[in-house]
Amino acid sequence: MNVFCISVSSTFFKHQRSFPWPAVVAVWLDHTSTALTAINEEGRSVTLAGDGRCDSPGHYPKYAKYTFIDMATGHVIGLHLVQVRHWS
């Protein structure tokens, strides 16, 4: 039939890696550096709260996300995604 098909999923992920992800990473790095600089300039001690979550579509989670928040300001200071087998 000579029908041309476009692989939607691979095209979508290629565009996602090329355009929105670099912008998201740049904003995230700017946010965290601004928050850490403000904490450093104030000269105060930092009280962090952390919370972890394991999510998976199956019974056994593969990844865990751990988030650190500065209790004084409520700003997210760190976000880490790790494989569950490395998390204890």
PDB file of N, CA, C and O in Angstrom:
ATOM      1  N   MET A   1       0.815  -1.201   0.000  1.00  0.00           N
ATOM      2  CA  MET A   1       0.000   0.000   0.000  1.00  0.00           C
ATOM      3  C   MET A   1       0.856   1.261   0.000  1.00  0.00           C
ATOM      4  O   MET A   1       0.335   2.347  -0.257  1.00  0.00           O
ATOM      5  N   ASN A   2       2.126   1.153   0.275  1.00  0.00           N
ATOM      6  CA  ASN A   2       3.010   2.318   0.281  1.00  0.00           C
ATOM      7  C   ASN A   2       2.538   3.432   1.213  1.00  0.00           C
ATOM      8  O   ASN A   2       2.504   4.601   0.829  1.00  0.00           O
ATOM      9  N   VAL A   3       2.179   3.063   2.430  1.00  0.00           N
ATOM     10  CA  VAL A   3       1.707   4.040   3.411  1.00  0.00           C
ATOM     11  C   VAL A   3       2.878   4.412   4.316  1.00  0.00           C
ATOM     12  O   VAL A   3       3.550   3.544   4.873  1.00  0.00           O
ATOM     13  N   PHE A   4       3.107   5.697   4.448  1.00  0.00           N
ATOM     14  CA  PHE A   4       4.190   6.185   5.293  1.00  0.00           C
ATOM     15  C   PHE A   4       3.676   6.360   6.715  1.00  0.00           C
ATOM     16  O   PHE A   4       2.646   7.000   6.929  1.00  0.00           O
ATOM     17  N   CYS A   5       4.377   5.804   7.677  1.00  0.00           N
ATOM     18  CA  CYS A   5       3.967   5.903   9.076  1.00  0.00           C
ATOM     19  C   CYS A   5       5.030   6.659   9.872  1.00  0.00           C
ATOM     20  O   CYS A   5       6.230   6.501   9.649  1.00  0.00           O
ATOM     21  N   ILE A   6       4.562   7.471  10.789  1.00  0.00           N
ATOM     22  CA  ILE A   6       5.456   8.186  11.693  1.00  0.00           C
ATOM     23  C   ILE A   6       5.334   7.537  13.059  1.00  0.00           C
ATOM     24  O   ILE A   6       4.231   7.350  13.572  1.00  0.00           O
ATOM     25  N   SER A   7       6.455   7.202  13.636  1.00  0.00           N
ATOM     26  CA  SER A   7       6.438   6.638  14.977  1.00  0.00           C
ATOM     27  C   SER A   7       6.186   7.770  15.963  1.00  0.00           C
ATOM     28  O   SER A   7       7.085   8.548  16.281  1.00  0.00           O
ATOM     29  N   VAL A   8       4.958   7.849  16.439  1.00  0.00           N
ATOM     30  CA  VAL A   8       4.551   8.961  17.292  1.00  0.00           C
ATOM     31  C   VAL A   8       5.312   8.954  18.607  1.00  0.00           C
ATOM     32  O   VAL A   8       5.753  10.007  19.069  1.00  0.00           O
ATOM     33  N   SER A   9       5.473   7.795  19.214  1.00  0.00           N
ATOM     34  CA  SER A   9       6.111   7.760  20.529  1.00  0.00           C
ATOM     35  C   SER A   9       7.571   8.188  20.466  1.00  0.00           C
ATOM     36  O   SER A   9       8.018   8.973  21.302  1.00  0.00           O
ATOM     37  N   SER A  10       8.320   7.685  19.491  1.00  0.00           N
ATOM     38  CA  SER A  10       9.731   8.067  19.429  1.00  0.00           C
ATOM     39  C   SER A  10       9.884   9.532  19.025  1.00  0.00           C
ATOM     40  O   SER A  10      10.789  10.211  19.510  1.00  0.00           O
ATOM     41  N   THR A  11       9.010  10.030  18.141  1.00  0.00           N
ATOM     42  CA  THR A  11       9.059  11.442  17.766  1.00  0.00           C
ATOM     43  C   THR A  11       8.732  12.319  18.959  1.00  0.00           C
ATOM     44  O   THR A  11       9.389  13.334  19.188  1.00  0.00           O
ATOM     45  N   PHE A  12       7.720  11.931  19.720  1.00  0.00           N
ATOM     46  CA  PHE A  12       7.336  12.699  20.904  1.00  0.00           C
ATOM     47  C   PHE A  12       8.481  12.767  21.905  1.00  0.00           C
ATOM     48  O   PHE A  12       8.809  13.843  22.403  1.00  0.00           O
ATOM     49  N   PHE A  13       9.088  11.625  22.198  1.00  0.00           N
ATOM     50  CA  PHE A  13      10.165  11.598  23.182  1.00  0.00           C
ATOM     51  C   PHE A  13      11.401  12.347  22.691  1.00  0.00           C
ATOM     52  O   PHE A  13      12.116  12.954  23.489  1.00  0.00           O
ATOM     53  N   LYS A  14      11.656  12.309  21.381  1.00  0.00           N
ATOM     54  CA  LYS A  14      12.786  13.055  20.830  1.00  0.00           C
ATOM     55  C   LYS A  14      12.557  14.560  20.993  1.00  0.00           C
ATOM     56  O   LYS A  14      13.469  15.286  21.389  1.00  0.00           O
ATOM     57  N   HIS A  15      11.354  15.023  20.692  1.00  0.00           N
ATOM     58  CA  HIS A  15      11.040  16.444  20.865  1.00  0.00           C
ATOM     59  C   HIS A  15      11.035  16.828  22.340  1.00  0.00           C
ATOM     60  O   HIS A  15      11.467  17.922  22.704  1.00  0.00           O
ATOM     61  N   GLN A  16      10.549  15.932  23.183  1.00  0.00           N
ATOM     62  CA  GLN A  16      10.518  16.211  24.617  1.00  0.00           C
ATOM     63  C   GLN A  16      11.936  16.375  25.164  1.00  0.00           C
ATOM     64  O   GLN A  16      12.191  17.282  25.957  1.00  0.00           O
ATOM     65  N   ARG A  17      12.846  15.517  24.754  1.00  0.00           N
ATOM     66  CA  ARG A  17      14.244  15.628  25.189  1.00  0.00           C
ATOM     67  C   ARG A  17      14.907  16.890  24.643  1.00  0.00           C
ATOM     68  O   ARG A  17      15.782  17.464  25.292  1.00  0.00           O
ATOM     69  N   SER A  18      14.495  17.319  23.457  1.00  0.00           N
ATOM     70  CA  SER A  18      15.145  18.458  22.811  1.00  0.00           C
ATOM     71  C   SER A  18      14.667  19.809  23.315  1.00  0.00           C
ATOM     72  O   SER A  18      15.459  20.749  23.390  1.00  0.00           O
ATOM     73  N   PHE A  19      13.383  19.931  23.664  1.00  0.00           N
ATOM     74  CA  PHE A  19      12.840  21.253  23.963  1.00  0.00           C
ATOM     75  C   PHE A  19      12.416  21.461  25.416  1.00  0.00           C
ATOM     76  O   PHE A  19      13.025  22.290  26.091  1.00  0.00           O
ATOM     77  N   PRO A  20      11.409  20.758  25.936  1.00  0.00           N
ATOM     78  CA  PRO A  20      10.979  21.097  27.301  1.00  0.00           C
ATOM     79  C   PRO A  20      11.954  20.684  28.394  1.00  0.00           C
ATOM     80  O   PRO A  20      12.114  21.411  29.374  1.00  0.00           O
ATOM     81  N   TRP A  21      12.616  19.528  28.252  1.00  0.00           N
ATOM     82  CA  TRP A  21      13.487  19.068  29.337  1.00  0.00           C
ATOM     83  C   TRP A  21      14.651  20.008  29.615  1.00  0.00           C
ATOM     84  O   TRP A  21      14.923  20.278  30.784  1.00  0.00           O
ATOM     85  N   PRO A  22      15.350  20.519  28.614  1.00  0.00           N
ATOM     86  CA  PRO A  22      16.418  21.478  28.937  1.00  0.00           C
ATOM     87  C   PRO A  22      15.891  22.721  29.648  1.00  0.00           C
ATOM     88  O   PRO A  22      16.570  23.268  30.518  1.00  0.00           O
ATOM     89  N   ALA A  23      14.696  23.170  29.291  1.00  0.00           N
ATOM     90  CA  ALA A  23      14.111  24.338  29.965  1.00  0.00           C
ATOM     91  C   ALA A  23      13.761  24.012  31.410  1.00  0.00           C
ATOM     92  O   ALA A  23      14.002  24.823  32.304  1.00  0.00           O
ATOM     93  N   VAL A  24      13.196  22.838  31.646  1.00  0.00           N
ATOM     94  CA  VAL A  24      12.838  22.428  33.007  1.00  0.00           C
ATOM     95  C   VAL A  24      14.090  22.312  33.869  1.00  0.00           C
ATOM     96  O   VAL A  24      14.103  22.767  35.013  1.00  0.00           O
ATOM     97  N   VAL A  25      15.128  21.710  33.331  1.00  0.00           N
ATOM     98  CA  VAL A  25      16.378  21.555  34.083  1.00  0.00           C
ATOM     99  C   VAL A  25      16.983  22.922  34.397  1.00  0.00           C
ATOM    100  O   VAL A  25      17.473  23.138  35.505  1.00  0.00           O
ATOM    101  N   ALA A  26      16.956  23.845  33.438  1.00  0.00           N
ATOM    102  CA  ALA A  26      17.512  25.182  33.670  1.00  0.00           C
ATOM    103  C   ALA A  26      16.749  25.911  34.768  1.00  0.00           C
ATOM    104  O   ALA A  26      17.360  26.547  35.627  1.00  0.00           O
ATOM    105  N   VAL A  27      15.415  25.827  34.752  1.00  0.00           N
ATOM    106  CA  VAL A  27      14.606  26.482  35.783  1.00  0.00           C
ATOM    107  C   VAL A  27      14.860  25.839  37.140  1.00  0.00           C
ATOM    108  O   VAL A  27      14.969  26.538  38.148  1.00  0.00           O
ATOM    109  N   TRP A  28      14.955  24.500  37.173  1.00  0.00           N
ATOM    110  CA  TRP A  28      15.197  23.800  38.435  1.00  0.00           C
ATOM    111  C   TRP A  28      16.548  24.192  39.031  1.00  0.00           C
ATOM    112  O   TRP A  28      16.637  24.467  40.227  1.00  0.00           O
ATOM    113  N   LEU A  29      17.592  24.220  38.214  1.00  0.00           N
ATOM    114  CA  LEU A  29      18.915  24.599  38.708  1.00  0.00           C
ATOM    115  C   LEU A  29      18.929  26.045  39.194  1.00  0.00           C
ATOM    116  O   LEU A  29      19.573  26.355  40.196  1.00  0.00           O
ATOM    117  N   ASP A  30      18.228  26.925  38.495  1.00  0.00           N
ATOM    118  CA  ASP A  30      18.132  28.322  38.921  1.00  0.00           C
ATOM    119  C   ASP A  30      17.407  28.428  40.261  1.00  0.00           C
ATOM    120  O   ASP A  30      17.823  29.178  41.144  1.00  0.00           O
ATOM    121  N   HIS A  31      16.316  27.667  40.403  1.00  0.00           N
ATOM    122  CA  HIS A  31      15.540  27.689  41.656  1.00  0.00           C
ATOM    123  C   HIS A  31      16.375  27.208  42.840  1.00  0.00           C
ATOM    124  O   HIS A  31      16.411  27.857  43.885  1.00  0.00           O
ATOM    125  N   THR A  32      17.038  26.081  42.674  1.00  0.00           N
ATOM    126  CA  THR A  32      17.800  25.529  43.794  1.00  0.00           C
ATOM    127  C   THR A  32      19.004  26.399  44.137  1.00  0.00           C
ATOM    128  O   THR A  32      19.319  26.587  45.312  1.00  0.00           O
ATOM    129  N   SER A  33      19.678  26.931  43.120  1.00  0.00           N
ATOM    130  CA  SER A  33      20.834  27.782  43.430  1.00  0.00           C
ATOM    131  C   SER A  33      20.392  29.071  44.111  1.00  0.00           C
ATOM    132  O   SER A  33      21.084  29.562  45.003  1.00  0.00           O
ATOM    133  N   THR A  34      19.245  29.630  43.707  1.00  0.00           N
ATOM    134  CA  THR A  34      18.720  30.831  44.358  1.00  0.00           C
ATOM    135  C   THR A  34      18.351  30.544  45.808  1.00  0.00           C
ATOM    136  O   THR A  34      18.660  31.336  46.698  1.00  0.00           O
ATOM    137  N   ALA A  35      17.691  29.414  46.045  1.00  0.00           N
ATOM    138  CA  ALA A  35      17.287  29.054  47.408  1.00  0.00           C
ATOM    139  C   ALA A  35      18.503  28.812  48.299  1.00  0.00           C
ATOM    140  O   ALA A  35      18.536  29.276  49.439  1.00  0.00           O
ATOM    141  N   LEU A  36      19.492  28.097  47.796  1.00  0.00           N
ATOM    142  CA  LEU A  36      20.688  27.820  48.597  1.00  0.00           C
ATOM    143  C   LEU A  36      21.516  29.083  48.831  1.00  0.00           C
ATOM    144  O   LEU A  36      22.103  29.245  49.900  1.00  0.00           O
ATOM    145  N   THR A  37      21.569  29.971  47.851  1.00  0.00           N
ATOM    146  CA  THR A  37      22.281  31.238  48.028  1.00  0.00           C
ATOM    147  C   THR A  37      21.603  32.094  49.088  1.00  0.00           C
ATOM    148  O   THR A  37      22.277  32.714  49.911  1.00  0.00           O
ATOM    149  N   ALA A  38      20.270  32.133  49.072  1.00  0.00           N
ATOM    150  CA  ALA A  38      19.529  32.909  50.071  1.00  0.00           C
ATOM    151  C   ALA A  38      19.778  32.365  51.474  1.00  0.00           C
ATOM    152  O   ALA A  38      19.958  33.136  52.417  1.00  0.00           O
ATOM    153  N   ILE A  39      19.790  31.055  51.614  1.00  0.00           N
ATOM    154  CA  ILE A  39      20.061  30.440  52.919  1.00  0.00           C
ATOM    155  C   ILE A  39      21.473  30.790  53.379  1.00  0.00           C
ATOM    156  O   ILE A  39      21.689  31.113  54.547  1.00  0.00           O
ATOM    157  N   ASN A  40      22.428  30.725  52.460  1.00  0.00           N
ATOM    158  CA  ASN A  40      23.820  31.021  52.791  1.00  0.00           C
ATOM    159  C   ASN A  40      23.997  32.489  53.183  1.00  0.00           C
ATOM    160  O   ASN A  40      24.732  32.790  54.124  1.00  0.00           O
ATOM    161  N   GLU A  41      23.335  33.403  52.474  1.00  0.00           N
ATOM    162  CA  GLU A  41      23.464  34.832  52.776  1.00  0.00           C
ATOM    163  C   GLU A  41      22.830  35.192  54.114  1.00  0.00           C
ATOM    164  O   GLU A  41      23.310  36.082  54.816  1.00  0.00           O
ATOM    165  N   GLU A  42      21.745  34.496  54.466  1.00  0.00           N
ATOM    166  CA  GLU A  42      21.097  34.760  55.750  1.00  0.00           C
ATOM    167  C   GLU A  42      21.932  34.234  56.909  1.00  0.00           C
ATOM    168  O   GLU A  42      21.779  34.685  58.044  1.00  0.00           O
ATOM    169  N   GLY A  43      22.804  33.296  56.630  1.00  0.00           N
ATOM    170  CA  GLY A  43      23.670  32.742  57.659  1.00  0.00           C
ATOM    171  C   GLY A  43      22.934  31.911  58.691  1.00  0.00           C
ATOM    172  O   GLY A  43      23.413  31.748  59.814  1.00  0.00           O
ATOM    173  N   ARG A  44      21.802  31.396  58.333  1.00  0.00           N
ATOM    174  CA  ARG A  44      21.024  30.600  59.285  1.00  0.00           C
ATOM    175  C   ARG A  44      21.284  29.115  59.066  1.00  0.00           C
ATOM    176  O   ARG A  44      21.755  28.688  58.013  1.00  0.00           O
ATOM    177  N   SER A  45      20.961  28.354  60.092  1.00  0.00           N
ATOM    178  CA  SER A  45      21.069  26.907  59.951  1.00  0.00           C
ATOM    179  C   SER A  45      19.848  26.412  59.183  1.00  0.00           C
ATOM    180  O   SER A  45      18.796  27.051  59.176  1.00  0.00           O
ATOM    181  N   VAL A  46      20.010  25.296  58.558  1.00  0.00           N
ATOM    182  CA  VAL A  46      18.949  24.750  57.712  1.00  0.00           C
ATOM    183  C   VAL A  46      18.301  23.574  58.414  1.00  0.00           C
ATOM    184  O   VAL A  46      18.982  22.670  58.899  1.00  0.00           O
ATOM    185  N   THR A  47      16.983  23.593  58.463  1.00  0.00           N
ATOM    186  CA  THR A  47      16.226  22.457  58.966  1.00  0.00           C
ATOM    187  C   THR A  47      15.516  21.840  57.774  1.00  0.00           C
ATOM    188  O   THR A  47      14.618  22.445  57.189  1.00  0.00           O
ATOM    189  N   LEU A  48      15.924  20.636  57.424  1.00  0.00           N
ATOM    190  CA  LEU A  48      15.350  19.965  56.268  1.00  0.00           C
ATOM    191  C   LEU A  48      14.369  18.895  56.707  1.00  0.00           C
ATOM    192  O   LEU A  48      14.560  18.228  57.724  1.00  0.00           O
ATOM    193  N   ALA A  49      13.326  18.747  55.929  1.00  0.00           N
ATOM    194  CA  ALA A  49      12.401  17.631  56.087  1.00  0.00           C
ATOM    195  C   ALA A  49      12.463  16.832  54.796  1.00  0.00           C
ATOM    196  O   ALA A  49      12.554  17.401  53.709  1.00  0.00           O
ATOM    197  N   GLY A  50      12.413  15.534  54.917  1.00  0.00           N
ATOM    198  CA  GLY A  50      12.487  14.688  53.734  1.00  0.00           C
ATOM    199  C   GLY A  50      11.367  13.678  53.713  1.00  0.00           C
ATOM    200  O   GLY A  50      10.873  13.251  54.756  1.00  0.00           O
ATOM    201  N   ASP A  51      10.975  13.303  52.516  1.00  0.00           N
ATOM    202  CA  ASP A  51       9.940  12.296  52.362  1.00  0.00           C
ATOM    203  C   ASP A  51      10.255  11.479  51.120  1.00  0.00           C
ATOM    204  O   ASP A  51      10.638  12.024  50.084  1.00  0.00           O
ATOM    205  N   GLY A  52      10.092  10.183  51.231  1.00  0.00           N
ATOM    206  CA  GLY A  52      10.341   9.297  50.105  1.00  0.00           C
ATOM    207  C   GLY A  52       9.081   8.579  49.686  1.00  0.00           C
ATOM    208  O   GLY A  52       8.170   8.364  50.485  1.00  0.00           O
ATOM    209  N   ARG A  53       9.044   8.211  48.415  1.00  0.00           N
ATOM    210  CA  ARG A  53       7.870   7.521  47.897  1.00  0.00           C
ATOM    211  C   ARG A  53       8.317   6.540  46.818  1.00  0.00           C
ATOM    212  O   ARG A  53       9.133   6.867  45.956  1.00  0.00           O
ATOM    213  N   CYS A  54       7.769   5.345  46.888  1.00  0.00           N
ATOM    214  CA  CYS A  54       8.035   4.323  45.879  1.00  0.00           C
ATOM    215  C   CYS A  54       6.746   4.079  45.109  1.00  0.00           C
ATOM    216  O   CYS A  54       5.725   3.710  45.689  1.00  0.00           O
ATOM    217  N   ASP A  55       6.802   4.284  43.821  1.00  0.00           N
ATOM    218  CA  ASP A  55       5.627   4.041  42.988  1.00  0.00           C
ATOM    219  C   ASP A  55       6.003   3.151  41.825  1.00  0.00           C
ATOM    220  O   ASP A  55       7.100   3.244  41.275  1.00  0.00           O
ATOM    221  N   SER A  56       5.087   2.301  41.467  1.00  0.00           N
ATOM    222  CA  SER A  56       5.308   1.406  40.350  1.00  0.00           C
ATOM    223  C   SER A  56       3.960   0.894  39.872  1.00  0.00           C
ATOM    224  O   SER A  56       3.040   0.738  40.675  1.00  0.00           O
ATOM    225  N   PRO A  57       3.828   0.630  38.572  1.00  0.00           N
ATOM    226  CA  PRO A  57       2.572   0.061  38.101  1.00  0.00           C
ATOM    227  C   PRO A  57       2.383  -1.395  38.538  1.00  0.00           C
ATOM    228  O   PRO A  57       1.262  -1.903  38.516  1.00  0.00           O
ATOM    229  N   GLY A  58       3.453  -2.060  38.929  1.00  0.00           N
ATOM    230  CA  GLY A  58       3.362  -3.451  39.355  1.00  0.00           C
ATOM    231  C   GLY A  58       3.407  -3.583  40.861  1.00  0.00           C
ATOM    232  O   GLY A  58       3.236  -2.603  41.587  1.00  0.00           O
ATOM    233  N   HIS A  59       3.638  -4.795  41.325  1.00  0.00           N
ATOM    234  CA  HIS A  59       3.691  -5.044  42.765  1.00  0.00           C
ATOM    235  C   HIS A  59       5.001  -4.588  43.385  1.00  0.00           C
ATOM    236  O   HIS A  59       5.034  -4.205  44.554  1.00  0.00           O
ATOM    237  N   TYR A  60       6.073  -4.626  42.616  1.00  0.00           N
ATOM    238  CA  TYR A  60       7.384  -4.293  43.155  1.00  0.00           C
ATOM    239  C   TYR A  60       7.880  -2.989  42.540  1.00  0.00           C
ATOM    240  O   TYR A  60       8.113  -2.922  41.333  1.00  0.00           O
ATOM    241  N   PRO A  61       8.040  -1.970  43.347  1.00  0.00           N
ATOM    242  CA  PRO A  61       8.493  -0.690  42.796  1.00  0.00           C
ATOM    243  C   PRO A  61       9.942  -0.761  42.336  1.00  0.00           C
ATOM    244  O   PRO A  61      10.768  -1.449  42.936  1.00  0.00           O
ATOM    245  N   LYS A  62      10.233  -0.044  41.269  1.00  0.00           N
ATOM    246  CA  LYS A  62      11.597  -0.015  40.755  1.00  0.00           C
ATOM    247  C   LYS A  62      12.318   1.265  41.163  1.00  0.00           C
ATOM    248  O   LYS A  62      13.527   1.249  41.396  1.00  0.00           O
ATOM    249  N   TYR A  63      11.593   2.360  41.251  1.00  0.00           N
ATOM    250  CA  TYR A  63      12.209   3.648  41.563  1.00  0.00           C
ATOM    251  C   TYR A  63      11.606   4.259  42.814  1.00  0.00           C
ATOM    252  O   TYR A  63      10.443   4.023  43.142  1.00  0.00           O
ATOM    253  N   ALA A  64      12.410   5.044  43.503  1.00  0.00           N
ATOM    254  CA  ALA A  64      11.946   5.793  44.669  1.00  0.00           C
ATOM    255  C   ALA A  64      12.330   7.253  44.467  1.00  0.00           C
ATOM    256  O   ALA A  64      13.422   7.557  43.988  1.00  0.00           O
ATOM    257  N   LYS A  65      11.432   8.143  44.832  1.00  0.00           N
ATOM    258  CA  LYS A  65      11.700   9.579  44.751  1.00  0.00           C
ATOM    259  C   LYS A  65      11.787  10.113  46.169  1.00  0.00           C
ATOM    260  O   LYS A  65      10.900   9.863  46.985  1.00  0.00           O
ATOM    261  N   TYR A  66      12.840  10.839  46.463  1.00  0.00           N
ATOM    262  CA  TYR A  66      13.026  11.415  47.788  1.00  0.00           C
ATOM    263  C   TYR A  66      13.154  12.920  47.638  1.00  0.00           C
ATOM    264  O   TYR A  66      13.936  13.402  46.819  1.00  0.00           O
ATOM    265  N   THR A  67      12.388  13.664  48.429  1.00  0.00           N
ATOM    266  CA  THR A  67      12.335  15.115  48.336  1.00  0.00           C
ATOM    267  C   THR A  67      12.769  15.739  49.652  1.00  0.00           C
ATOM    268  O   THR A  67      12.370  15.279  50.722  1.00  0.00           O
ATOM    269  N   PHE A  68      13.589  16.787  49.579  1.00  0.00           N
ATOM    270  CA  PHE A  68      14.016  17.548  50.752  1.00  0.00           C
ATOM    271  C   PHE A  68      13.429  18.947  50.676  1.00  0.00           C
ATOM    272  O   PHE A  68      13.507  19.608  49.641  1.00  0.00           O
ATOM    273  N   ILE A  69      12.833  19.400  51.790  1.00  0.00           N
ATOM    274  CA  ILE A  69      12.207  20.720  51.856  1.00  0.00           C
ATOM    275  C   ILE A  69      12.814  21.499  53.015  1.00  0.00           C
ATOM    276  O   ILE A  69      13.005  20.958  54.104  1.00  0.00           O
ATOM    277  N   ASP A  70      13.118  22.779  52.774  1.00  0.00           N
ATOM    278  CA  ASP A  70      13.578  23.674  53.836  1.00  0.00           C
ATOM    279  C   ASP A  70      12.358  24.050  54.668  1.00  0.00           C
ATOM    280  O   ASP A  70      11.409  24.639  54.148  1.00  0.00           O
ATOM    281  N   MET A  71      12.376  23.718  55.937  1.00  0.00           N
ATOM    282  CA  MET A  71      11.205  23.936  56.793  1.00  0.00           C
ATOM    283  C   MET A  71      10.908  25.417  57.031  1.00  0.00           C
ATOM    284  O   MET A  71       9.747  25.777  57.225  1.00  0.00           O
ATOM    285  N   ALA A  72      11.912  26.273  57.022  1.00  0.00           N
ATOM    286  CA  ALA A  72      11.689  27.697  57.287  1.00  0.00           C
ATOM    287  C   ALA A  72      10.975  28.386  56.130  1.00  0.00           C
ATOM    288  O   ALA A  72      10.119  29.243  56.349  1.00  0.00           O
ATOM    289  N   THR A  73      11.322  28.018  54.903  1.00  0.00           N
ATOM    290  CA  THR A  73      10.749  28.700  53.742  1.00  0.00           C
ATOM    291  C   THR A  73       9.730  27.856  52.987  1.00  0.00           C
ATOM    292  O   THR A  73       8.887  28.394  52.269  1.00  0.00           O
ATOM    293  N   GLY A  74       9.803  26.545  53.145  1.00  0.00           N
ATOM    294  CA  GLY A  74       8.914  25.662  52.396  1.00  0.00           C
ATOM    295  C   GLY A  74       9.384  25.401  50.974  1.00  0.00           C
ATOM    296  O   GLY A  74       8.645  24.829  50.172  1.00  0.00           O
ATOM    297  N   HIS A  75      10.616  25.817  50.652  1.00  0.00           N
ATOM    298  CA  HIS A  75      11.150  25.595  49.314  1.00  0.00           C
ATOM    299  C   HIS A  75      11.731  24.193  49.189  1.00  0.00           C
ATOM    300  O   HIS A  75      12.347  23.675  50.120  1.00  0.00           O
ATOM    301  N   VAL A  76      11.526  23.594  48.033  1.00  0.00           N
ATOM    302  CA  VAL A  76      12.132  22.294  47.750  1.00  0.00           C
ATOM    303  C   VAL A  76      13.609  22.534  47.465  1.00  0.00           C
ATOM    304  O   VAL A  76      13.962  23.302  46.570  1.00  0.00           O
ATOM    305  N   ILE A  77      14.461  21.876  48.227  1.00  0.00           N
ATOM    306  CA  ILE A  77      15.907  22.052  48.098  1.00  0.00           C
ATOM    307  C   ILE A  77      16.523  20.935  47.264  1.00  0.00           C
ATOM    308  O   ILE A  77      17.485  21.168  46.532  1.00  0.00           O
ATOM    309  N   GLY A  78      15.989  19.749  47.367  1.00  0.00           N
ATOM    310  CA  GLY A  78      16.555  18.633  46.623  1.00  0.00           C
ATOM    311  C   GLY A  78      15.497  17.620  46.265  1.00  0.00           C
ATOM    312  O   GLY A  78      14.521  17.431  46.991  1.00  0.00           O
ATOM    313  N   LEU A  79      15.702  16.972  45.138  1.00  0.00           N
ATOM    314  CA  LEU A  79      14.796  15.928  44.678  1.00  0.00           C
ATOM    315  C   LEU A  79      15.671  14.850  44.055  1.00  0.00           C
ATOM    316  O   LEU A  79      16.431  15.127  43.127  1.00  0.00           O
ATOM    317  N   HIS A  80      15.572  13.642  44.551  1.00  0.00           N
ATOM    318  CA  HIS A  80      16.433  12.564  44.083  1.00  0.00           C
ATOM    319  C   HIS A  80      15.583  11.375  43.660  1.00  0.00           C
ATOM    320  O   HIS A  80      14.660  10.977  44.370  1.00  0.00           O
ATOM    321  N   LEU A  81      15.897  10.817  42.509  1.00  0.00           N
ATOM    322  CA  LEU A  81      15.242   9.625  42.004  1.00  0.00           C
ATOM    323  C   LEU A  81      16.276   8.513  41.990  1.00  0.00           C
ATOM    324  O   LEU A  81      17.306   8.624  41.326  1.00  0.00           O
ATOM    325  N   VAL A  82      16.003   7.444  42.722  1.00  0.00           N
ATOM    326  CA  VAL A  82      16.953   6.341  42.822  1.00  0.00           C
ATOM    327  C   VAL A  82      16.235   5.024  42.590  1.00  0.00           C
ATOM    328  O   VAL A  82      15.023   4.923  42.775  1.00  0.00           O
ATOM    329  N   GLN A  83      16.992   4.021  42.186  1.00  0.00           N
ATOM    330  CA  GLN A  83      16.421   2.690  42.089  1.00  0.00           C
ATOM    331  C   GLN A  83      16.223   2.148  43.494  1.00  0.00           C
ATOM    332  O   GLN A  83      17.062   2.361  44.369  1.00  0.00           O
ATOM    333  N   VAL A  84      15.128   1.456  43.711  1.00  0.00           N
ATOM    334  CA  VAL A  84      14.764   0.990  45.046  1.00  0.00           C
ATOM    335  C   VAL A  84      15.820   0.057  45.616  1.00  0.00           C
ATOM    336  O   VAL A  84      16.041   0.055  46.827  1.00  0.00           O
ATOM    337  N   ARG A  85      16.464  -0.718  44.796  1.00  0.00           N
ATOM    338  CA  ARG A  85      17.470  -1.657  45.323  1.00  0.00           C
ATOM    339  C   ARG A  85      18.667  -0.933  45.925  1.00  0.00           C
ATOM    340  O   ARG A  85      19.417  -1.525  46.701  1.00  0.00           O
ATOM    341  N   HIS A  86      18.862   0.370  45.573  1.00  0.00           N
ATOM    342  CA  HIS A  86      19.952   1.159  46.150  1.00  0.00           C
ATOM    343  C   HIS A  86      19.496   1.986  47.338  1.00  0.00           C
ATOM    344  O   HIS A  86      20.306   2.671  47.962  1.00  0.00           O
ATOM    345  N   TRP A  87      18.233   1.932  47.654  1.00  0.00           N
ATOM    346  CA  TRP A  87      17.646   2.785  48.692  1.00  0.00           C
ATOM    347  C   TRP A  87      17.354   1.944  49.920  1.00  0.00           C
ATOM    348  O   TRP A  87      16.602   0.973  49.844  1.00  0.00           O
ATOM    349  N   SER A  88      17.937   2.304  51.037  1.00  0.00           N
ATOM    350  CA  SER A  88      17.642   1.563  52.267  1.00  0.00           C
ATOM    351  C   SER A  88      17.590   2.511  53.434  1.00  0.00           C
ATOM    352  O   SER A  88      17.354   2.086  54.565  1.00  0.00           O
TER     353      SER A  88
END
